[in-house]
Amino acid sequence: MTGFEIAGASAADMRLIRDWADEEGWNPGDSDRFAFAVADPEGFLIGRLDGEPVACISAVRYGGGFGFIGFYIARPAVRGQGYGIRLWRAGMERLDGRLVGLDGVVDQQANYRKSGFRLAWNNFRYEGTPQGDDDGAVEAEAEVEVVDAGTLPFGRLAAYDRRFFPAPRDAFLSAWTGLPGRTALAAVRDGRIEGLGVIRPSSAAHRIGPLYAATPAVAASLLRELARRAPDGLVSVDVPDANPVAAALFERLGLAPAFETARMYTGPAPDLALTELFGVTSLELG
């Protein structure tokens, strides 16, 4: 592999990685890279062959004991030549000693199992324009107020997020909820946060994630409010089948599955509030 080098990604590389992910059909958010960079500035690796970028991976550290793998891409022209596995090993070495998670596409899941990852749940990306719920299965929550999440003390948002993610990620969350062009809404009841959703522009359907909610009705309220920020109301949400109520809700609201990944970990799955997780934050960073 003469001429192949691995280095930290530059700002220009981060734009390139985003474009590669788009070409893979993953529909990343237009501005996601700015939140990714503050999560772990050294967590994005690029592989160059004779100076040209040909492969990438992210290996982001959270706290002292958790990490997440994403953006594992080798360009079509160099696949099967060993460059991707070199990057994989470099990323996993960076996360050595930590519990590691990833959201793997279907055709790579067997390889991830060989590397010690075990299935926790499947994510199904639901897409569409939310419709009414004529069968009455989702009733309005009159006592819940949907507000701009930016008006709430950030410490409360960060504490709420910890119910759904196994490590602190305050810098990432601050950027993720506050970047220009995206909207973050919270559902509040009697002063308690009972839901959080973020929508961001992408090349195709606007992406919603995370979507946390105490009840399906709260989830539906947040989904509808967020969808109003998207052209034609077209949105997509990565829905974990670990919360079977979530998939049923989205189907009732007229969304349909379009893409599948698997959440996998190298050890026991973290104890998360899965019954209130209606949409994961990001397939790249967890």
TAVEN-V967672 format. One record per residue. N is the residue number from 0. RES is the residue in one letter. PSI is psi in radians with two decimals (none if undefined). D_CENTER is the distance of its C-alpha to the mean C-alpha in Angstrom with 1 decimal. Layout:
N:RES:PSI:D_CENTER  N:RES:PSI:D_CENTER
This chain:
0:M:0.77:32.9  1:T:2.32:35.0  2:G:0.00:33.4  3:F:2.21:29.8  4:E:2.55:28.2  5:I:2.30:24.9  6:A:2.92:24.1  7:G:2.54:21.6  8:A:2.44:19.9  9:S:3.07:21.6  10:A:-0.69:20.3  11:A:-0.68:21.7  12:D:-0.67:19.9  13:M:-0.66:16.5  14:R:-0.70:17.5  15:L:-0.75:18.7  16:I:-0.71:15.6  17:R:-0.74:13.7  18:D:-0.69:16.6  19:W:-0.77:16.6  20:A:-0.65:13.1  21:D:-0.72:14.4  22:E:-0.46:17.5  23:E:-0.10:15.8  24:G:0.28:14.7  25:W:-0.26:10.9  26:N:1.02:11.2  27:P:2.75:9.1  28:G:2.57:9.9  29:D:-0.64:13.4  30:S:0.23:13.2  31:D:-0.62:9.8  32:R:-0.48:12.1  33:F:-0.64:14.1  34:A:-0.64:11.6  35:F:-0.72:10.7  36:A:-0.62:14.5  37:V:-0.33:15.3  38:A:-0.75:13.0  39:D:1.62:15.3  40:P:-0.43:17.6  41:E:0.16:18.9  42:G:0.15:15.8  43:F:2.14:15.8  44:L:2.49:18.6  45:I:2.40:20.4  46:G:2.25:23.3  47:R:2.36:26.3  48:L:1.98:29.2  49:D:0.68:32.4  50:G:-0.17:30.4  51:E:2.29:28.1  52:P:2.26:24.3  53:V:-0.20:23.7  54:A:2.77:20.6  55:C:2.85:17.5  56:I:2.64:15.1  57:S:2.45:13.0  58:A:1.48:14.1  59:V:2.26:12.9  60:R:2.34:15.2  61:Y:2.24:14.6  62:G:-2.59:17.9  63:G:-0.09:20.6  64:G:0.11:19.3  65:F:2.60:15.6  66:G:2.83:13.7  67:F:2.32:10.7  68:I:2.41:11.4  69:G:-3.13:9.7  70:F:0.65:11.4  71:Y:1.73:14.3  72:I:2.28:16.6  73:A:2.35:20.3  74:R:2.56:22.1  75:P:-0.63:24.1  76:A:-0.33:27.4  77:V:0.13:26.9  78:R:2.55:25.2  79:G:0.15:27.3  80:Q:0.08:29.0  81:G:-0.06:27.4  82:Y:-0.69:25.4  83:G:-0.75:22.0  84:I:-0.53:23.1  85:R:-0.76:24.5  86:L:-0.70:21.2  87:W:-0.83:19.6  88:R:-0.66:22.4  89:A:-0.71:22.1  90:G:-0.78:18.4  91:M:-0.61:19.3  92:E:-0.64:22.4  93:R:-0.46:20.6  94:L:0.28:18.8  95:D:2.37:22.1  96:G:-0.04:23.0  97:R:2.73:19.5  98:L:2.25:17.6  99:V:2.37:14.9  100:G:2.83:11.7  101:L:2.83:9.9  102:D:1.81:8.5  103:G:2.41:11.7  104:V:2.80:13.2  105:V:-0.79:16.4  106:D:-0.08:18.9  107:Q:-0.06:17.7  108:Q:-0.60:17.4  109:A:-0.68:21.2  110:N:-0.66:21.0  111:Y:-0.65:18.3  112:R:-0.66:20.7  113:K:-0.45:23.5  114:S:0.13:21.7  115:G:0.09:21.6  116:F:2.53:18.2  117:R:2.51:18.6  118:L:2.31:16.8  119:A:-0.82:15.4  120:W:2.99:14.1  121:N:2.52:13.0  122:N:2.33:10.3  123:F:2.15:12.1  124:R:2.02:10.9  125:Y:2.30:13.6  126:E:2.65:15.1  127:G:-3.04:18.2  128:T:2.05:20.0  129:P:2.32:20.4  130:Q:3.10:24.0  131:G:2.89:26.3  132:D:1.40:26.7  133:D:-0.38:30.3  134:D:-0.01:30.8  135:G:0.17:30.3  136:A:-0.44:27.7  137:V:1.93:25.6  138:E:2.67:27.9  139:A:2.51:27.6  140:E:1.57:27.0  141:A:-0.51:29.8  142:E:-0.05:29.4  143:V:2.26:25.8  144:E:2.26:25.4  145:V:2.12:22.3  146:V:2.84:22.4  147:D:2.09:20.8  148:A:-0.45:18.5  149:G:-0.21:20.1  150:T:-0.12:23.4  151:L:2.62:22.6  152:P:2.27:23.2  153:F:-0.58:20.1  154:G:-0.60:21.1  155:R:-0.69:20.8  156:L:-0.76:17.2  157:A:-0.70:16.3  158:A:-0.66:18.4  159:Y:-0.74:16.7  160:D:-0.56:13.2  161:R:-0.31:14.8  162:R:-0.33:15.6  163:F:-0.02:12.0  164:F:2.43:11.1  165:P:0.11:13.9  166:A:2.75:14.8  167:P:2.47:15.5  168:R:0.88:13.2  169:D:-0.79:15.4  170:A:-0.78:15.6  171:F:-0.83:11.9  172:L:-0.68:11.8  173:S:-0.79:15.0  174:A:-0.75:13.9  175:W:-0.68:10.7  176:T:-0.28:12.9  177:G:-0.03:16.0  178:L:2.54:15.6  179:P:2.53:18.2  180:G:-0.15:17.5  181:R:2.84:14.8  182:T:2.30:15.7  183:A:2.18:14.8  184:L:2.51:16.9  185:A:2.55:18.0  186:A:2.21:20.3  187:V:2.32:23.2  188:R:2.11:26.1  189:D:0.69:29.2  190:G:-0.08:27.4  191:R:2.44:24.5  192:I:2.14:20.8  193:E:0.21:20.0  194:G:2.67:16.8  195:L:2.33:14.1  196:G:2.54:12.2  197:V:2.33:11.0  198:I:2.48:11.7  199:R:2.55:11.7  200:P:2.55:13.9  201:S:3.12:13.1  202:S:-0.66:15.8  203:A:-2.25:15.9  204:A:2.45:14.8  205:H:2.39:13.2  206:R:2.37:9.5  207:I:2.21:9.1  208:G:2.32:6.5  209:P:2.95:7.3  210:L:1.79:10.4  211:Y:2.51:12.7  212:A:2.48:16.4  213:A:-0.48:19.6  214:T:2.80:20.9  215:P:-0.62:20.2  216:A:-0.70:22.4  217:V:-0.74:20.3  218:A:-0.76:17.2  219:A:-0.71:19.3  220:S:-0.80:20.7  221:L:-0.76:17.5  222:L:-0.81:16.3  223:R:-0.75:19.7  224:E:-0.72:19.9  225:L:-0.70:16.6  226:A:-0.42:17.7  227:R:-0.30:20.9  228:R:-0.04:19.2  229:A:2.50:18.3  230:P:2.23:21.2  231:D:0.17:22.8  232:G:0.20:20.1  233:L:2.11:18.0  234:V:2.88:14.4  235:S:2.51:11.6  236:V:2.32:9.4  237:D:1.86:7.6  238:V:2.14:10.3  239:P:2.32:11.2  240:D:-0.05:14.9  241:A:-0.29:15.5  242:N:1.47:16.1  243:P:-0.43:18.6  244:V:-0.55:19.5  245:A:-0.86:16.2  246:A:-0.74:16.9  247:A:-0.68:20.5  248:L:-0.86:19.7  249:F:-0.62:17.7  250:E:-0.69:20.5  251:R:-0.54:23.1  252:L:0.09:21.6  253:G:0.16:21.9  254:L:2.70:18.5  255:A:2.56:18.5  256:P:2.43:16.3  257:A:-0.17:15.8  258:F:2.61:13.5  259:E:2.44:12.8  260:T:2.99:11.0  261:A:2.23:12.0  262:R:2.15:10.6  263:M:2.63:13.4  264:Y:2.73:15.1  265:T:-0.15:18.3  266:G:-2.83:19.9  267:P:2.39:19.9  268:A:2.42:16.7  269:P:2.70:16.3  270:D:1.75:17.9  271:L:2.84:15.3  272:A:1.21:16.1  273:L:-0.52:14.8  274:T:-0.20:17.4  275:E:0.15:15.8  276:L:1.86:12.2  277:F:-0.27:12.0  278:G:2.26:8.4  279:V:2.75:5.2  280:T:-0.94:3.6  281:S:2.30:0.8  282:L:-0.32:3.5  283:E:-0.62:5.6  284:L:0.12:5.8  285:G:none:4.9
